[in-house]
Amino acid sequence: MIDKSEYPKNQEWNAKLFSVPKIPRGEKGQLHTLKMMMQAVRDGLPAQTILKIKGSDSKAALDRYCVWLRPLGFVYKEDGRWQLSEEGQKWLDSGDDSYLTAIFCARIKFFGEVLYYLQEPKKIGELLQIAQNDYKINWKTKSEIANRLTWFREVGFVEFTEYLLEYSLTEKGQHFLQDIPLVYPQEIVVEKDETIGETDVDLSSWAIELCKAEQENFSSRKPTIGYIPGNTNNAAETIVGYLQLLSQEVTRDRIREYSGNMYHISTASSNMFMTLLMNIGFVERKSKNTYKISELGDQWLEKNNMIDLLCCIHSKFLFVFEILKELEEKSLSAKELAVIAKVSYGFNRESIDEMRRRLILLKEAKLIMENSADTYCLTKRGTNLLKLICIQERKASDTSEKDSASNSRPVEDDDLLRRIRLASKDSANPQEFEKVLQEAFETLGFKAEWLGGSGKTDVLLQAVCAPKLSFRVAIDAKSTSAGNVPENQIDFDTLKEHKKIHEADYTMVVGCSFQGERLQRRAREHKVALLDIDGLEELLKAHREIPIPVSAYKKIFEQSGIVDLDVLNDERNRVRRYGFLVEAIMKCLLEESDDPITKGALSIREIYRSIRDNESFDMAPEPAEIEAILDFLSSPLIDCVGKNGKEYFIIGSLDEASKKFEFYSKACMRKNSKE
């Protein structure tokens, strides 16, 4: 046993971590898994080694586990390899679980404090209320409390009384509690906005100019900032050192030597950081093997201003000062910002690491501050800066640019996409995911009923169309904090029962992602369709641009395993073609309306000759297609085209036709809302 005097010193509350590291439980528990990880580091296994944890579906490499463990001080990286820290070595050698838990208590918020409050038995909800009300930790679910209790039960400090649903300290836990320091609510210092009295922002005029760009240029910025040596909080200091080194033309080998001596990083890491400096525009390559500071690097180095640095980064990388705009509306977590970046700003995936890197830089510049558990808000300085710089606008639908009434739709749709992504990983609140899926499928045109509960499917879909085309789908929603839905979370026998109970034609499972050939094979065997969040997002975005009949989606549900969305392309192309055809015919009649010879009246053949070479069409339109569109436009419902014998002429403008379509659309929406 390790002497209590060797337990780590309690960190300041604001410096502690909010979350327990992700350690798969497996069949033998988290302690066994943690020992496996740290033994693998001690044995020098390659960083990309996949640890086989019996009873766990985790496919994370050793490198990912080490990233999770590093903030606790168990491991560190040197010369590109993970090493055990002195504390990690000490626990691995001793096997003293009390010492290990003391490290957790010293470095994670509301960890040891849980033991203090369990001196009287409590339910998990009561502990959550204490964390929220007394410690001002803005946890929305019980998952973090549950993670702490799982750990304490495994080391024997806490026991669970099942019939009361209460947790309480064991005698072993009581003894341990006496050996660790705690933080009480009255001792917590709430972070305050140090910039509250500021009216001006210390910002160079050249830096403001860098932030000016057309929207298309903003959207073409790179998504990944990438690696910064040392502590990201000291990014400016790190960059200064490199730029001073590069004041003269320097070889690649000299840069690598400097990187190794100063930051103990590998050649690959040194190269990655040099790529970042070149992407920002601070460094130029002078020859095949030499580099030198650029004019922009020299300009920034003169003042060494953190906000100027962020302007340089903002001009080259996606979603930097845009974070300030999002935080202007409400406080957000790194996870929520990662979803927003994916949905609305062009990121190809959700990246918590990239968000945290940006947040650290913005916080270091005092543009934002933490106001609760992993949530951030604007400071006065951030508010002032937002008035001075240009940022990328949220992505909007092409179909809504001309229409003020539908301009709000992209914002609403993006909100739905964000809620879907967040709910898909909120395993503590599965009903949230079920409800947002109901909303998503209603958006696609289905009658969707949220059922949930024992013996029922989560969401039941009904295609509202003619009986011979109608069909029903039993939707099973699978939310998981890890993101990937494991095979053991899907009960195919239960899905079969739900399909029978609800007289459904098809079954679909919707989750964040599905991996593994065995899972997909079993889904195919049981005729179950699998739709991940990326696929659902693609469906919703495509529907926003080109809506198709609800009956067409049958091709999706008929599939088994991971669904192929390309089966909808023909239907979507057909609708797109008709849209182009309406526009081409109306423009043709409008252009001919002032012709003194035709007097604006054209036959189908004449219209065909006028629009057949239109570049919008992959294939020239058939006369029968033109006639069908003309019959529609000349109907009493639309009445934008008149007919005289076999000739057609314009009655109203394209704008008037658009307003009629909008009016009928609103009428349909009123009808749906009454139902």
C-alpha positions as CSV (number, residue, x, y, z in Angstrom):
1,M,0.0,0.0,0.0
2,I,1.2,3.5,-0.8
3,D,1.5,5.8,2.1
4,K,-1.2,8.6,2.3
5,S,1.6,11.2,2.4
6,E,2.3,10.3,-1.3
7,Y,-1.3,11.0,-2.4
8,P,-1.4,13.8,-5.0
9,K,-2.1,17.4,-4.1
10,N,-5.7,18.5,-4.7
11,Q,-5.8,20.7,-7.8
12,E,-7.7,24.1,-7.9
13,W,-11.4,23.5,-8.6
14,N,-11.3,25.5,-11.9
15,A,-8.3,23.5,-13.1
16,K,-10.0,20.1,-12.6
17,L,-11.5,18.0,-15.3
18,F,-15.2,17.7,-15.7
19,S,-15.4,14.2,-17.0
20,V,-14.1,10.7,-16.0
21,P,-11.8,9.3,-18.7
22,K,-13.4,6.8,-21.1
23,I,-12.3,3.4,-19.8
24,P,-14.2,0.4,-21.3
25,R,-15.6,-1.8,-18.6
26,G,-15.4,-5.1,-20.4
27,E,-16.1,-8.3,-18.5
28,K,-13.5,-7.7,-15.8
29,G,-14.2,-4.1,-15.0
30,Q,-12.5,-0.7,-15.6
31,L,-9.6,-1.4,-13.2
32,H,-8.6,-4.4,-15.2
33,T,-8.9,-2.5,-18.5
34,L,-6.9,0.5,-17.1
35,K,-4.1,-1.9,-16.0
36,M,-4.1,-3.4,-19.6
37,M,-3.7,0.1,-21.1
38,M,-0.9,1.2,-18.8
39,Q,0.9,-2.2,-19.1
40,A,0.7,-1.8,-22.9
41,V,2.4,1.6,-22.5
42,R,5.1,0.2,-20.3
43,D,5.7,-2.6,-22.7
44,G,6.2,-0.1,-25.5
45,L,3.5,-1.4,-27.8
46,P,2.9,0.8,-30.9
47,A,0.4,3.6,-30.5
48,Q,-1.9,2.2,-33.2
49,T,-2.2,-1.2,-31.4
50,I,-5.9,-2.2,-30.9
51,L,-6.3,-3.6,-27.4
52,K,-8.7,-6.6,-27.3
53,I,-10.9,-6.0,-24.2
54,K,-13.1,-9.0,-23.6
55,G,-16.7,-8.1,-23.3
56,S,-16.2,-4.7,-24.9
57,D,-16.9,-3.5,-28.5
58,S,-14.3,-0.7,-28.2
59,K,-12.1,-0.5,-31.3
60,A,-10.0,2.4,-30.1
61,A,-6.2,2.3,-30.5
62,L,-3.8,2.6,-27.6
63,D,-3.0,6.1,-28.8
64,R,-6.6,7.2,-28.2
65,Y,-6.7,5.6,-24.7
66,C,-3.5,7.5,-23.9
67,V,-5.0,10.8,-25.0
68,W,-7.9,10.1,-22.6
69,L,-5.5,9.3,-19.7
70,R,-3.0,12.1,-20.2
71,P,-5.0,14.8,-18.5
72,L,-4.9,12.7,-15.3
73,G,-1.2,12.5,-15.4
74,F,-0.8,8.8,-15.9
75,V,1.0,9.0,-19.2
76,Y,2.9,11.5,-21.3
77,K,4.4,11.6,-24.8
78,E,8.1,11.9,-25.4
79,D,9.9,11.5,-28.8
80,G,6.6,10.5,-30.3
81,R,6.1,7.6,-27.9
82,W,3.8,7.3,-24.9
83,Q,5.5,6.8,-21.6
84,L,4.2,6.0,-18.1
85,S,4.5,8.9,-15.6
86,E,5.9,8.4,-12.2
87,E,2.4,8.2,-10.7
88,G,1.4,5.7,-13.4
89,Q,4.4,3.5,-12.6
90,K,3.7,3.7,-8.9
91,W,0.1,2.4,-9.3
92,L,1.0,-0.3,-11.8
93,D,3.8,-1.6,-9.4
94,S,1.7,-1.3,-6.3
95,G,-1.8,-2.2,-7.5
96,D,-3.1,0.2,-4.7
97,D,-6.6,1.1,-5.9
98,S,-6.9,3.7,-3.1
99,Y,-3.9,5.6,-4.5
100,L,-5.3,5.4,-8.0
101,T,-8.7,6.7,-6.8
102,A,-7.0,9.5,-4.9
103,I,-5.5,10.7,-8.2
104,F,-9.0,10.8,-9.7
105,C,-10.3,12.7,-6.6
106,A,-7.5,15.3,-6.9
107,R,-8.0,16.0,-10.6
108,I,-11.6,15.5,-11.4
109,K,-14.5,17.8,-10.3
110,F,-17.1,16.4,-8.0
111,F,-15.3,13.0,-7.6
112,G,-14.3,12.6,-4.0
113,E,-17.1,15.0,-3.1
114,V,-19.6,12.2,-4.1
115,L,-18.2,10.1,-1.2
116,Y,-18.8,13.0,1.2
117,Y,-22.5,13.3,0.3
118,L,-23.0,9.5,0.4
119,Q,-22.3,9.4,4.1
120,E,-26.1,9.5,4.1
121,P,-27.7,7.2,1.4
122,K,-28.8,9.0,-1.7
123,K,-30.3,8.3,-5.1
124,I,-28.4,9.2,-8.3
125,G,-30.8,12.1,-9.0
126,E,-30.1,13.6,-5.6
127,L,-26.4,13.6,-6.3
128,L,-27.0,15.3,-9.6
129,Q,-29.1,18.0,-8.0
130,I,-26.2,18.7,-5.5
131,A,-23.8,18.9,-8.4
132,Q,-26.1,21.3,-10.3
133,N,-27.3,23.5,-7.4
134,D,-24.4,23.6,-5.0
135,Y,-21.4,23.2,-7.3
136,K,-23.0,25.0,-10.3
137,I,-22.1,22.1,-12.7
138,N,-24.4,22.3,-15.7
139,W,-24.8,18.5,-16.2
140,K,-28.0,17.8,-18.1
141,T,-27.9,14.0,-17.6
142,K,-27.0,11.5,-14.9
143,S,-24.2,9.9,-16.9
144,E,-21.3,11.7,-15.2
145,I,-22.6,10.8,-11.7
146,A,-23.2,7.2,-12.9
147,N,-19.6,7.0,-14.1
148,R,-18.3,8.1,-10.7
149,L,-20.5,5.6,-8.9
150,T,-19.5,2.8,-11.2
151,W,-15.8,3.5,-10.3
152,F,-16.5,3.7,-6.5
153,R,-18.5,0.4,-6.6
154,E,-15.7,-1.3,-8.4
155,V,-13.1,-0.3,-5.8
156,G,-15.5,-1.2,-3.0
157,F,-16.1,2.3,-1.6
158,V,-19.8,2.5,-2.4
159,E,-22.6,-0.1,-2.3
160,F,-26.0,0.0,-4.1
161,T,-29.3,-1.0,-2.5
162,E,-31.3,-2.1,-5.4
163,Y,-34.8,-2.1,-4.0
164,L,-34.3,1.5,-2.7
165,L,-32.3,2.6,-5.7
166,E,-29.9,4.2,-3.2
167,Y,-26.1,4.4,-3.0
168,S,-24.2,4.6,0.3
169,L,-20.6,4.5,1.6
170,T,-19.0,1.2,2.7
171,E,-16.7,1.0,5.7
172,K,-13.8,1.0,3.3
173,G,-15.2,4.1,1.6
174,Q,-15.5,5.8,5.0
175,H,-11.8,5.2,5.8
176,F,-10.7,6.5,2.4
177,L,-12.8,9.6,2.8
178,Q,-10.7,10.7,5.7
179,D,-7.5,10.6,3.6
180,I,-8.5,12.9,0.7
181,P,-9.0,16.7,0.6
182,L,-12.4,17.9,-0.6
183,V,-13.8,21.1,-2.1
184,Y,-17.0,22.5,-0.6
185,P,-19.4,24.7,-2.4
186,Q,-18.5,27.9,-0.5
187,E,-14.8,27.4,-1.5
188,I,-15.5,27.6,-5.2
189,V,-14.5,30.8,-6.9
190,V,-16.8,31.5,-9.9
191,E,-14.8,32.7,-12.9
192,K,-15.6,36.3,-13.7
193,D,-15.3,38.3,-17.0
194,E,-12.0,40.2,-16.6
195,T,-12.8,42.3,-19.7
196,I,-16.2,43.6,-18.5
197,G,-15.1,47.2,-18.5
198,E,-13.4,47.2,-21.9
199,T,-14.7,49.3,-24.7
200,D,-11.9,48.8,-27.3
201,V,-10.2,45.8,-28.6
202,D,-6.4,45.7,-28.9
203,L,-6.3,44.7,-32.6
204,S,-4.1,45.7,-35.5
205,S,-5.6,47.2,-38.6
206,W,-3.8,44.7,-40.8
207,A,-5.4,41.9,-38.8
208,I,-8.9,43.3,-39.3
209,E,-8.2,43.4,-43.1
210,L,-7.3,39.7,-43.0
211,C,-10.7,38.9,-41.6
212,K,-12.5,40.4,-44.6
213,A,-13.5,37.9,-47.2
214,E,-16.3,36.9,-49.5
215,Q,-18.6,34.2,-48.2
216,E,-17.3,31.7,-50.8
217,N,-13.7,32.3,-49.6
218,F,-14.8,31.8,-45.9
219,S,-16.3,28.4,-46.8
220,S,-13.1,27.2,-48.6
221,R,-11.0,27.5,-45.4
222,K,-9.3,24.4,-44.0
223,P,-11.2,22.6,-41.2
224,T,-8.2,21.2,-39.3
225,I,-5.8,23.5,-37.4
226,G,-3.8,20.5,-36.3
227,Y,-0.9,20.0,-33.9
228,I,0.6,22.7,-31.7
229,P,3.6,21.7,-29.6
230,G,3.5,22.1,-25.8
231,N,0.4,23.5,-24.1
232,T,-2.1,25.0,-26.4
233,N,-2.6,27.8,-23.9
234,N,0.9,28.9,-24.7
235,A,0.4,28.7,-28.5
236,A,1.5,32.4,-29.0
237,E,4.7,31.8,-27.0
238,T,5.4,28.6,-29.0
239,I,5.0,30.3,-32.3
240,V,7.2,33.2,-31.3
241,G,10.0,30.8,-30.5
242,Y,9.8,29.1,-34.0
243,L,9.5,32.4,-35.8
244,Q,12.6,33.8,-34.1
245,L,14.4,30.6,-35.1
246,L,13.3,31.2,-38.7
247,S,14.3,34.9,-38.8
248,Q,17.1,33.6,-41.0
249,E,16.8,30.8,-43.5
250,V,16.9,27.5,-41.6
251,T,17.2,23.9,-42.7
252,R,14.6,21.3,-41.9
253,D,17.1,19.3,-39.8
254,R,17.7,22.4,-37.6
255,I,14.0,22.9,-37.1
256,R,13.6,19.2,-36.1
257,E,16.5,19.6,-33.7
258,Y,14.9,22.6,-32.1
259,S,11.5,20.8,-31.8
260,G,13.2,17.8,-30.1
261,N,15.1,19.9,-27.6
262,M,12.3,22.3,-26.7
263,Y,9.2,20.1,-26.8
264,H,10.5,16.5,-27.0
265,I,8.4,15.8,-30.1
266,S,9.0,13.5,-33.0
267,T,10.0,14.4,-36.5
268,A,6.4,13.8,-37.7
269,S,5.0,16.2,-35.1
270,S,7.6,18.8,-36.0
271,N,6.6,18.5,-39.6
272,M,2.9,18.8,-38.7
273,F,3.5,22.1,-36.9
274,M,5.6,23.5,-39.7
275,T,2.7,22.7,-42.0
276,L,0.4,24.7,-39.7
277,L,2.8,27.7,-39.7
278,M,2.9,27.6,-43.5
279,N,-0.9,27.3,-43.7
280,I,-1.3,30.3,-41.5
281,G,1.1,32.2,-43.7
282,F,3.8,32.8,-41.1
283,V,6.5,30.7,-42.8
284,E,7.7,30.3,-46.4
285,R,9.6,27.5,-48.0
286,K,12.7,29.0,-49.6
287,S,14.1,25.8,-51.1
288,K,13.6,22.0,-50.9
289,N,15.0,21.8,-47.4
290,T,15.0,25.4,-46.0
291,Y,12.4,27.7,-44.5
292,K,12.2,31.3,-43.4
293,I,9.7,33.6,-41.7
294,S,7.3,35.4,-44.1
295,E,6.3,39.0,-44.3
296,L,3.1,38.2,-42.4
297,G,5.0,36.3,-39.7
298,D,7.4,39.3,-39.3
299,Q,4.4,41.6,-39.0
300,W,2.7,39.5,-36.3
301,L,6.0,39.1,-34.4
302,E,6.4,42.8,-34.0
303,K,3.5,43.1,-31.6
304,N,3.0,39.4,-30.6
305,N,-0.7,40.0,-30.1
306,M,-3.0,37.0,-29.3
307,I,-6.0,38.4,-31.0
308,D,-4.0,39.3,-34.1
309,L,-2.8,35.7,-34.1
310,L,-6.5,34.5,-34.0
311,C,-7.3,36.8,-36.9
312,C,-4.5,35.0,-38.9
313,I,-5.9,31.6,-37.9
314,H,-9.5,32.7,-38.6
315,S,-8.6,33.8,-42.2
316,K,-7.3,30.3,-43.0
317,F,-9.3,27.9,-40.9
318,L,-13.1,27.2,-40.6
319,F,-15.2,28.0,-37.6
320,V,-12.9,30.3,-35.4
321,F,-14.6,33.6,-34.8
322,E,-17.8,32.0,-35.9
323,I,-17.8,30.4,-32.5
324,L,-18.2,33.9,-31.0
325,K,-21.3,34.4,-33.0
326,E,-22.8,31.0,-31.9
327,L,-21.9,31.9,-28.2
328,E,-23.6,35.3,-28.6
329,E,-26.9,33.5,-28.8
330,K,-26.4,31.1,-25.9
331,S,-23.7,29.2,-23.9
332,L,-22.6,26.0,-25.6
333,S,-20.4,23.0,-24.9
334,A,-17.5,21.7,-27.1
335,K,-19.7,18.8,-28.1
336,E,-22.6,21.2,-29.2
337,L,-20.1,23.4,-31.1
338,A,-18.7,20.3,-32.9
339,V,-22.1,19.5,-34.1
340,I,-22.8,23.0,-35.2
341,A,-19.5,23.0,-37.2
342,K,-20.5,19.8,-39.0
343,V,-24.1,20.9,-39.7
344,S,-23.7,24.6,-40.5
345,Y,-20.1,25.4,-41.3
346,G,-18.7,22.8,-43.7
347,F,-16.9,20.4,-41.4
348,N,-16.9,16.9,-42.8
349,R,-17.2,15.3,-39.4
350,E,-17.7,16.2,-35.7
351,S,-14.3,16.8,-34.1
352,I,-14.3,17.5,-30.4
353,D,-10.5,17.8,-30.5
354,E,-10.6,20.6,-33.1
355,M,-13.3,22.4,-31.1
356,R,-11.3,22.2,-27.8
357,R,-8.2,23.6,-29.7
358,R,-10.2,26.6,-30.9
359,L,-11.8,27.1,-27.5
360,I,-8.5,27.1,-25.7
361,L,-7.1,29.7,-28.1
362,L,-10.2,31.9,-27.8
363,K,-10.2,31.6,-24.0
364,E,-6.5,32.5,-23.8
365,A,-7.3,35.7,-25.7
366,K,-10.2,36.3,-23.2
367,L,-12.8,36.4,-25.9
368,I,-14.7,33.6,-24.2
369,M,-14.9,32.1,-20.7
370,E,-16.2,28.9,-19.1
371,N,-19.4,29.5,-17.3
372,S,-20.3,25.9,-16.3
373,A,-19.3,22.3,-16.9
374,D,-17.7,22.4,-20.3
375,T,-19.9,25.2,-21.5
376,Y,-18.6,28.6,-22.8
377,C,-20.0,32.1,-23.1
378,L,-18.8,35.4,-24.7
379,T,-16.8,37.9,-22.7
380,K,-17.2,41.6,-23.2
381,R,-14.0,41.6,-25.3
382,G,-15.5,38.8,-27.4
383,T,-18.7,40.9,-27.9
384,N,-16.6,43.9,-28.9
385,L,-14.5,42.0,-31.4
386,L,-17.5,40.4,-33.0
387,K,-18.6,43.9,-34.1
388,L,-15.3,44.5,-35.9
389,I,-14.7,41.3,-37.9
390,C,-16.3,39.5,-40.8
391,I,-17.4,35.9,-40.3
392,Q,-18.9,33.0,-42.4
393,E,-22.7,32.8,-42.4
394,R,-24.4,29.6,-41.5
395,K,-25.0,27.4,-44.6
396,A,-28.3,28.1,-46.2
397,S,-30.5,26.2,-48.7
398,D,-30.1,27.3,-52.3
399,T,-33.9,27.1,-52.7
400,S,-34.6,29.7,-50.1
401,E,-32.3,32.6,-51.2
402,K,-35.0,34.5,-53.0
403,D,-37.8,33.9,-50.6
404,S,-38.1,35.7,-47.3
405,A,-40.8,33.5,-46.0
406,S,-38.6,30.4,-46.4
407,N,-35.4,32.0,-45.3
408,S,-36.1,30.9,-41.8
409,R,-36.2,27.2,-42.9
410,P,-32.5,26.6,-43.1
411,V,-32.1,27.8,-39.5
412,E,-34.9,25.6,-38.3
413,D,-33.6,22.7,-40.3
414,D,-30.1,23.1,-39.0
415,D,-31.5,23.2,-35.5
416,L,-33.2,19.9,-36.2
417,L,-29.9,18.4,-37.5
418,R,-28.0,19.6,-34.5
419,R,-30.6,18.2,-32.1
420,I,-30.5,14.8,-34.0
421,R,-26.7,14.6,-33.7
422,L,-26.6,15.5,-30.0
423,A,-29.5,13.2,-29.1
424,S,-27.9,10.3,-30.9
425,K,-25.1,10.4,-28.4
426,D,-27.1,11.1,-25.3
427,S,-27.6,7.6,-24.1
428,A,-28.9,8.8,-20.7
429,N,-32.0,10.3,-22.4
430,P,-33.0,7.8,-25.1
431,Q,-36.5,9.4,-25.4
432,E,-35.0,12.6,-26.7
433,F,-33.5,10.7,-29.6
434,E,-36.9,9.0,-30.3
435,K,-38.8,12.3,-30.3
436,V,-36.4,14.1,-32.6
437,L,-36.5,11.1,-35.0
438,Q,-40.3,11.5,-35.0
439,E,-39.8,15.1,-36.0
440,A,-37.3,14.2,-38.7
441,F,-39.5,11.7,-40.4
442,E,-42.5,14.1,-40.2
443,T,-40.2,16.5,-42.1
444,L,-39.8,13.9,-44.8
445,G,-43.6,13.7,-45.2
446,F,-44.4,10.6,-43.0
447,K,-47.1,10.4,-40.4
448,A,-44.8,9.6,-37.4
449,E,-46.1,8.4,-34.0
450,W,-43.7,8.3,-31.0
451,L,-44.6,5.2,-29.0
452,G,-41.6,4.0,-26.9
453,G,-42.1,1.9,-23.8
454,S,-41.9,-1.8,-23.2
455,G,-43.2,-4.0,-26.0
456,K,-43.5,-1.2,-28.5
457,T,-41.4,0.2,-31.2
458,D,-39.9,3.7,-30.6
459,V,-41.4,5.4,-33.6
460,L,-44.0,4.1,-36.0
461,L,-44.1,5.6,-39.5
462,Q,-47.1,5.6,-41.9
463,A,-46.6,6.7,-45.6
464,V,-49.6,8.9,-46.2
465,C,-50.6,8.1,-49.7
466,A,-53.0,5.8,-51.7
467,P,-53.6,2.5,-49.9
468,K,-51.8,0.5,-52.6
469,L,-48.7,2.7,-52.2
470,S,-48.9,3.1,-48.4
471,F,-46.6,1.3,-46.0
472,R,-45.6,1.2,-42.3
473,V,-42.2,1.2,-40.7
474,A,-41.2,0.3,-37.2
475,I,-38.3,2.6,-36.2
476,D,-35.9,1.6,-33.4
477,A,-33.8,4.5,-32.1
478,K,-30.4,3.6,-30.6
479,S,-28.5,6.4,-28.8
480,T,-25.0,5.7,-27.5
481,S,-22.5,8.0,-25.9
482,A,-19.6,6.2,-27.8
483,G,-21.2,7.1,-31.1
484,N,-21.0,3.6,-32.7
485,V,-24.0,1.3,-32.1
486,P,-22.6,-2.1,-31.0
487,E,-24.2,-5.4,-32.1
488,N,-25.2,-6.3,-28.5
489,Q,-27.4,-3.2,-28.3
490,I,-29.7,-4.5,-31.1
491,D,-32.1,-7.2,-30.2
492,F,-33.2,-8.6,-33.6
493,D,-35.8,-10.9,-32.0
494,T,-37.5,-8.0,-30.3
495,L,-37.5,-6.0,-33.6
496,K,-39.3,-8.9,-35.2
497,E,-41.9,-8.9,-32.5
498,H,-42.4,-5.1,-32.8
499,K,-42.9,-5.4,-36.6
500,K,-45.6,-8.0,-36.0
501,I,-47.3,-6.1,-33.2
502,H,-47.6,-2.9,-35.2
503,E,-48.3,-4.7,-38.5
504,A,-45.3,-2.9,-40.0
505,D,-44.0,-3.7,-43.5
506,Y,-40.4,-2.8,-42.7
507,T,-38.0,-2.4,-39.7
508,M,-35.3,0.2,-39.4
509,V,-32.7,0.9,-36.7
510,V,-31.4,4.5,-36.6
511,G,-28.2,5.3,-34.7
512,C,-25.1,7.5,-34.8
513,S,-23.1,4.9,-36.8
514,F,-22.9,1.2,-37.5
515,Q,-19.7,-0.7,-37.8
516,G,-18.6,-4.3,-38.0
517,E,-19.4,-6.9,-40.7
518,R,-21.1,-9.2,-38.2
519,L,-23.7,-6.5,-37.3
520,Q,-24.4,-5.7,-40.9
521,R,-24.6,-9.4,-41.8
522,R,-27.1,-10.1,-39.0
523,A,-29.2,-7.0,-40.1
524,R,-29.3,-8.5,-43.6
525,E,-30.3,-11.9,-42.3
526,H,-33.2,-10.4,-40.3
527,K,-34.2,-7.9,-43.1
528,V,-33.5,-4.9,-40.9
529,A,-32.4,-1.6,-42.5
530,L,-29.7,0.5,-40.7
531,L,-29.6,4.2,-41.1
532,D,-26.8,6.3,-39.6
533,I,-27.0,10.0,-38.7
534,D,-24.9,11.0,-41.7
535,G,-27.5,9.3,-43.9
536,L,-30.4,10.8,-42.1
537,E,-28.8,14.2,-42.4
538,E,-28.3,13.6,-46.2
539,L,-32.0,12.7,-46.6
540,L,-33.2,15.8,-44.8
541,K,-30.9,18.1,-46.7
542,A,-31.9,16.6,-50.0
543,H,-35.5,16.9,-49.1
544,R,-35.0,20.6,-48.3
545,E,-33.6,21.1,-51.8
546,I,-35.8,18.7,-53.8
547,P,-38.8,17.1,-52.0
548,I,-39.9,13.8,-53.4
549,P,-43.1,11.9,-52.8
550,V,-43.2,10.0,-49.5
551,S,-44.0,6.8,-51.4
552,A,-40.5,7.0,-53.0
553,Y,-38.8,6.4,-49.7
554,K,-40.1,2.8,-49.8
555,K,-36.9,2.0,-51.7
556,I,-34.9,2.9,-48.5
557,F,-36.9,0.7,-46.2
558,E,-36.9,-2.3,-48.5
559,Q,-33.2,-2.6,-48.0
560,S,-31.3,-4.7,-45.4
561,G,-28.1,-3.7,-43.6
562,I,-26.6,-0.2,-44.2
563,V,-29.0,1.6,-46.6
564,D,-27.9,3.0,-50.0
565,L,-29.4,6.4,-50.5
566,D,-28.5,6.5,-54.2
567,V,-31.7,4.4,-54.9
568,L,-33.6,7.8,-54.6
569,N,-31.5,9.5,-57.2
570,D,-33.8,8.7,-60.2
571,E,-36.9,10.1,-58.4
572,R,-35.1,13.2,-57.2
573,N,-33.7,13.8,-60.7
574,R,-37.2,13.4,-62.1
575,V,-38.5,16.1,-59.7
576,R,-35.5,18.3,-60.5
577,R,-36.1,17.9,-64.2
578,Y,-39.7,19.0,-63.8
579,G,-38.6,22.0,-61.8
580,F,-36.2,23.1,-64.6
581,L,-38.9,22.5,-67.2
582,V,-41.4,24.8,-65.4
583,E,-38.8,27.5,-65.2
584,A,-37.7,27.1,-68.9
585,I,-41.3,27.1,-70.2
586,M,-42.3,30.2,-68.2
587,K,-39.2,32.1,-69.3
588,C,-39.8,31.1,-72.9
589,L,-43.4,32.4,-72.9
590,L,-42.3,35.5,-71.0
591,E,-39.6,36.3,-73.5
592,E,-42.1,35.9,-76.4
593,S,-44.9,37.9,-74.8
594,D,-43.7,41.1,-76.6
595,D,-43.0,39.6,-80.0
596,P,-45.1,41.4,-82.7
597,I,-45.4,38.3,-84.9
598,T,-46.3,35.6,-82.4
599,K,-48.0,38.0,-80.0
600,G,-46.7,35.7,-77.2
601,A,-48.7,32.7,-78.3
602,L,-46.6,29.5,-79.0
603,S,-47.4,25.9,-79.8
604,I,-45.9,23.0,-78.0
605,R,-43.6,22.4,-81.0
606,E,-42.4,26.0,-80.9
607,I,-41.7,25.9,-77.2
608,Y,-39.8,22.6,-77.7
609,R,-37.6,24.2,-80.3
610,S,-36.9,27.1,-77.9
611,I,-35.9,25.1,-74.8
612,R,-34.5,21.8,-76.2
613,D,-30.9,23.1,-76.0
614,N,-31.3,24.4,-72.4
615,E,-28.1,23.4,-70.5
616,S,-30.2,22.5,-67.5
617,F,-31.4,19.3,-69.2
618,D,-29.3,16.2,-69.5
619,M,-31.7,15.1,-72.2
620,A,-33.9,17.3,-74.3
621,P,-37.5,17.5,-73.0
622,E,-40.1,15.4,-74.8
623,P,-43.2,17.3,-76.3
624,A,-45.4,15.1,-74.0
625,E,-43.5,16.4,-70.9
626,I,-43.9,20.0,-72.1
627,E,-47.7,19.4,-72.7
628,A,-48.1,18.0,-69.2
629,I,-46.4,21.0,-67.6
630,L,-48.4,23.4,-69.7
631,D,-51.7,21.7,-68.6
632,F,-50.6,22.1,-65.0
633,L,-49.6,25.8,-65.4
634,S,-52.8,26.6,-67.3
635,S,-55.1,24.8,-64.7
636,P,-57.4,26.9,-62.6
637,L,-55.2,26.0,-59.6
638,I,-52.1,27.8,-61.0
639,D,-53.6,29.9,-63.9
640,C,-50.2,31.4,-64.9
641,V,-50.5,30.3,-68.5
642,G,-53.4,30.8,-70.9
643,K,-54.5,28.6,-73.8
644,N,-56.0,29.5,-77.1
645,G,-56.6,26.5,-79.3
646,K,-53.2,24.7,-79.5
647,E,-51.2,27.8,-78.5
648,Y,-50.1,28.9,-75.0
649,F,-49.3,32.4,-73.7
650,I,-48.1,33.9,-70.4
651,I,-50.7,35.3,-68.0
652,G,-48.6,36.0,-64.9
653,S,-44.9,36.3,-64.0
654,L,-42.6,33.7,-62.5
655,D,-42.8,35.6,-59.2
656,E,-46.6,35.4,-59.2
657,A,-46.4,31.6,-59.9
658,S,-44.0,31.3,-57.0
659,K,-46.3,33.1,-54.7
660,K,-49.2,30.8,-55.6
661,F,-47.1,27.8,-55.0
662,E,-46.2,29.3,-51.6
663,F,-49.8,30.0,-50.8
664,Y,-50.8,26.4,-51.5
665,S,-47.9,25.2,-49.5
666,K,-49.0,27.2,-46.5
667,A,-52.5,25.8,-47.0
668,C,-51.2,22.3,-46.9
669,M,-49.2,23.1,-43.7
670,R,-52.3,24.5,-42.0
671,K,-54.1,21.3,-43.0
672,N,-51.3,19.2,-41.5
673,S,-51.2,21.2,-38.3
674,K,-54.9,20.7,-37.7
675,E,-54.5,16.9,-38.2
